[in-house]
Amino acid sequence: MASSPIWASRPKTRGLVLDVIRAARSISRVELAAATGLTGATISEVVRELMGDGLVVEAGRGAPTGGKPRTMVQLNPLARYSVGVQLERNTCVVVVVDLAGRQVARTSFQGVAMPPERALPLVAAQVDTLLATAGVERDRVLGVGLVSYGPQDRRAGVLLTPQPTDEWLNYPVTRRLTETLGLPVLLDNDAAAAAVGEYWMGAVDPRSTYGCIYMATGIGGGVVVAGAVYRGSSSNAVEIGHISMDVNGDECPCGNVGCLENYAGPSALVRQALATPGLAQRLGLDPTAADVLTEFARIAAAANAGDTGARGLVERSARYLGHAAVTMACLFDVDAIVLAGPSFAVAGSIYQTMIQQEMDRRMFARRAHPVRIVPSVNGSDAAAIGGAVLVLQSELTLGRPRPDGEARPAPAGAAGLH
């Protein structure tokens, strides 16, 4: 007997219902039917299955509405987990989040500026240790979201850049990490991950279009439309750090000239501080240091404390980023731009104020609507948390394929999560 269309698309139906429950935090079956357009009978059946899988639990009665109080349902956050790994040029952050996207464990370490054959086993060992320390059962882990800088080939699971060493170029990072961990691994851009993490955590209107500027050692960008990351043709979109601020500027390793990152990024500020007479010594900067983030944090701390030299450098960087933010708003007509990443975490107030001023003054559509500049709810770990969220989202959202186009095999104990 032929199945009806609704049951033929059962995984999508389950995903739709589960995502609405996640977004609502707590919701009745009647409200689920209204939100999804599905029949009451379908909602009852899907919710029963989700409860049977342990993904959803009943959460008491709702407020009286003139009749019998409705039974509310919500996610069971402890039912599944995912891991986020944010790989920077010399640092790595690993987080574990539950089904609601809440961070339950975290670790970070330095020293991954080495060939991938040596670095990835270190990353895998840290993931294993963190899961064990947090007491998270492995059969409840959906997978690992590995996020890093671009350019990337997400389908092939490789970085298309020789950073931090030449051996990383075209190295099969997702395949190797999957083999080592025994868990599915998704590769994505750190800025895109940070952007979608805001949606998952309920920090933005789920219907909105918003941007994200992500700043760690470099500068990246992402745009999210109604909960979905704007991908472009190869998932290398919104690389805001490599838009040209000066057509006569110096050549960037990316191939462009006058790139934003070379004027406003943390590495640029460290170079500028080292070249400013007396400033490097006053701030205790180390000209031989490989850890750009630590040196940048010294500059940011001094700027926050009122050092005029350091403040001038940060404000100059913020003005450049303000130009870039206006460009993003003009291209994508966003409602808000989130500032995420470890560099904004240490100097965010200066950047937020100055970028907002530039936006209010110069955005093309400013008379149509404002664009808010806001800090990330996920702080310095926004990319790592976003990486974990991307794994959850690949399981919970409607019709979201894997980057390689194949169906994702469910881990033991997680059958039918779609």
N, C-alpha and C positions, 0 to 999 in steps of 0.2 A: 504494500500500500504506500502511495506517495506521501511524503511528509509535507505538512503545511509550511509555508514560507517562514513563519516565526520560529518553528522548531528546526528548520533547515539551517537557520542562522543562530542556533542556540548559543554558541560561544559568544557571539556579539551581544546577544540579549543579556546574558549573564554579566558581561563586562559593562554594559550600559547601566544596568541596575546597580551593580556594585559601585560604579563610579559616582552615581547619584547619591548613594548612601554615604560614601566617603565625603563628598563635598558638603552634604547637609549635616554631617556629624550624627544627627539623630532624626529619624523620619518615620512616618507611619506608612502602611501599605497603601492607604488611600492617596496619600501625598505622592508616593512613588508612582502610582498609576497616572496621576495628573502630570507629573514631571516628565515621564517617559513616553506617554501616549499609548502604553500597553494596557491590555485589559486587566481587570482585577484578578481574573482567574490565572492569567499568565504571571502576574506579579506574585500571587500567592505561591505558585509552583516554583518559581525561580528563587524566591526568598527561602522556601522550605529546603531547596537543594543547597543554597549557600549556608544555611544554618547547619545542615547535615555535614557539610565540609568543614565546619568550624570557623568559617570566614565572617559570619554575621551572627549576632546575638540579640535577643530581645532586651530592651532597656526601659522597662516600666511603662507607665501610662502617660499619654500626652495630656495637655490641658483640656478641660471640658469644653465642648463646642455645642452644647445643647442636647447631646445624646450620650450614648455610651462612650467613655474615654477610649481613645484609640491606643493600641499597643505600638510602641515605638521600636524600631530596630536600628542597630548601629554596627560599624565594623568591630571585629574582635582584633585589636591591634597586635596581640601576641600570636595570632595564627600563622603569620608568615613574616619573614625578614628579608632585607636585601643589604648588599654591601656597596659602598661607594668608595672609589679609589681616585684621588686627584693627584696626578703625576706632574709635578713641576720640573724645572730643569735640574734642580739639585735637592728638591724636597718632595715628600710624599705624605699625604693625609689619608687615613683610612677611617671610615665611619661605618657603623651598623645602624640601620633604622628599622623600625617596626612597620606593620602594614599601613599605619596612619602617617608614616613619614617622620615619626619622632625619633630623634637620635637616642640610642641606648648605649652606645660605646664609641670611643674614639681613640686614635693614636696617631702620632706623626713622627717622622724621622728624616734625617738628612743623609746625604751621601749616595744618591742614586744617579749622579752624573758619571755613569760608567756604561759600557756596552750592555745591551739588553739581556744577553745571555747571563750576565752576572746580576743585573738589577732586578729582573722579574722574579727570580727565586727569593730575593729578599722581600719583595712586595708580597709574594704568596705566603711566606713565613709569617709576616706581620698580620695578614688576614686570618690565617689559621689561629694564631695566638689570640687575636682579638675576639674571635668567635668563641674560643674556649674560655677565655677570661670572662666574657659576658654571659656564659652559660647558654648560648644559643645553639639549639640542635641543628645539625647540618641539613637534615631533611626538611627543615622549615625555611631554608634559605633559597630564595628564588633565583638568585644570580648576583653577578658583580657588574656594576657600572664603572668602567674605566674611563676617566675623562682627562683630557690633556689639551695642549695647544694644537693649532692647525698649521698647515693644511693636513687633512686626513682623507683616507678612503674608508668610510665607515663600513661599506659592504665587504671589502677585503679585510678589514680589521688591521690597517697599517697606518703609520704616520708617514706623511710625505715631506718630511723635513729631517735633515741630519743633525738634530739636536736631542739630547745634549752632546752626543758623539755621532760620528759618521755612520756607525753601525745601525742606528735607529731608523734610518731612511729605508722604507719598504720592508721593515722587519715585521713578521706576523705576530704582533703583540697579543691580539685577542686569542689566537689559536694556541700560542705557547702558554698564556696564563690559564686558559681553560684546561689544557692538558695537565698543568701543574696542580691546579686547585680542584679539578673535578667538578667545577661549577660553570654554568654558562656565563660568558663575559660579553658585554656590549661596549663598544668603543664610541665615544662621543666627544664633542667639543666642550671645553670647560665652561665657556661663557653661555652656551646654549643650555647646559645642565643647570647652571646657576639660575638662569632665567626661568626655566620650567619649575624649579624648586619653589619659587615664590607662589606660583599658581597652586601647587599641591598643598602648601601650608596655609592656604586661604588668605594670603596677604594682599591679593589683588581681586578685583571683580572678575569672576570666571568668564564673563562675556567680553572682557576688554581686550584691546590690543595694547601691549606695553613692550618697552624695550629694556634691555639690561646692558650696562657697561661693566665689564668684569676686569679688575686690575689686580694682578699678582706681580710677577716679574715683567710681564708684558701686558698689553691691553687688548681685550676682545669684546665682542658684542653679540647679542642675541635678541630676537624679536619673537614674541608669543602671541598668537591670535586665537582667542577663545580656547585656551589650554593647549594648543598645538604649536610646536616650534616651527617657525618659518625656516624651511630647509634650502630653498633654491634648487639648482640643478644637481649639485654634488654634495650638499650638506656642508658647504664652506661659505655660508652666507654671513653677512653683517660683520665682516672682519674690519671693525672700525679702527683698530690700531694701525691699519695699513691703508687708510685713505690719505691722500696727499694734502698736506697743509702748505706746501711750498713747491711749486712746479720747478723751481730752480734749486731745490734743496739737495742734500747729499743723498747718494744712492743707498737704498736699504737692502739688506740681504734678501728680502722677499722679491726684489726686482723692480719695485716702484721707487720713486724719489720723494723726499720730503715727507716721509710717513709720520703720522701722529705719534706713534710709539717712540720715535727718535727725538721728539721734542718734550713729550709729557710723561713718558713711562718712568717707572722707578729707576731703571738702569740709567736713563738720561739724567735724572735728578742727581743720582750719585756722582756721575761724571761731572755735572755742573758744580756740585758742591766741592768736589776734589779740586776743581780748577779755580775756585773762589779763594783768594788769599785770606788765610786765617780761619776760614770756616771749617775746613776738614779737621784741623787740629782742635778747634773749639768744641766740635761735636764728637771727637774721638773716632773719626772715620778711618777705616783701614783700607789703604789703596790696593792691597793684595787680596782682600776678602773675596771669596767666591759666592758668599751668601748675600745676594742683592737685597733681599727682603729685610734682613737685619739692619743693613746699612741705611736703607730707606726709612725704616722705623725710627732710627736715630734722628734723621732729618725731620720727620713728621712730629716726633716728640718735642724737638726744639721749636718747631713752628708753632705748635700748640701752646708752648710755654712762653712765646713772645719773642723768640730770637728773630730779629729783623731779617738777617741774611737767609735763614732757613725758611721763614715765612714768605719771603719774596720768591724763592724757588717754587714752593708749593703753590702759591697763588698764580704764578706764571703757568705752571702745569694745569691748574684748574681752568684758566682762561682757554687754553688749547682744548681741553676736554669739553668746555662749554660750547666751543665751535663744533666739535664733533657731535655733541648731543643734539644741537640744533639741526645738523645735517640728518641725523637719524630721525628726528621728529618730522622733518620736511619730507623725507623719503617714505616713511611708513605711517605717518599721521597717528602717532601713539598717544595714549591717554596719560602714560607715566613712564618714567625711566628709573630703573632700580640700579643703585650703585652697590656692587657686590665684590667680594674678594678681600684678601688679607691687606692689600695696600689701602683700600678705602676704609678698612676697619680701624686703621691707626691714624688716618687723617681725614675721615669722612666729613666732619663738620665743616671744614674749610671748603672742601670740594662741593659738598651739597649746596652751601650758600652761594658760591660763585657760579656754579652751573645753573642753578635756579635763576639767578639774575640774568645770565646770558639768554636763557630760554624765554623768560618773560619779556625781554627786550627785542629779541631778534627772530623768534619763530614765525614762519610765514602765516600759519593759521591761528595766531594768538588771539584774534578777535572772535574766532569761532569756538575755541575751547582752550582751557589752560592745560599745560603739561606739568605734572608734579614730579619733582626729583626727590626720591625717597631712598633711605638706606635699606639694605637687604635684611630680612628677618632672620637669615641664616648666618650672618656675620662673615667671619673670615673663612668658615668652612662651607660656604655656599656652593662651591663647585662639587665638593665631595658628596654633600647631602643631595645635591641635584643629580649626581650620577646614580646614587641609590634610588632616587625617586624615578629616574628614567626606567629602571628595571621594573619597579612597581607599575609604572604607567604602561609599559609594554604588555603587562598582564591584565590590567584593569580597564583600559580604555577601548573604545569601540573600534574594531577592525584595525588595530595597530600592528603591522607586520614587523618581523625582525628585520634588522638592516640587511641581512643576507638573503631575505626573501623566503626563508624557510620557516615552517612552524616550529615553535619552541617546545622542546620536550619538557614536560613537567617533571620537577624533581620528585623523588619519592615522598609520598604523603601530600602532594600538592596537585593531584590529578584534577583536571577540570577547572583550573583557576580562572580561565577565561570566562 
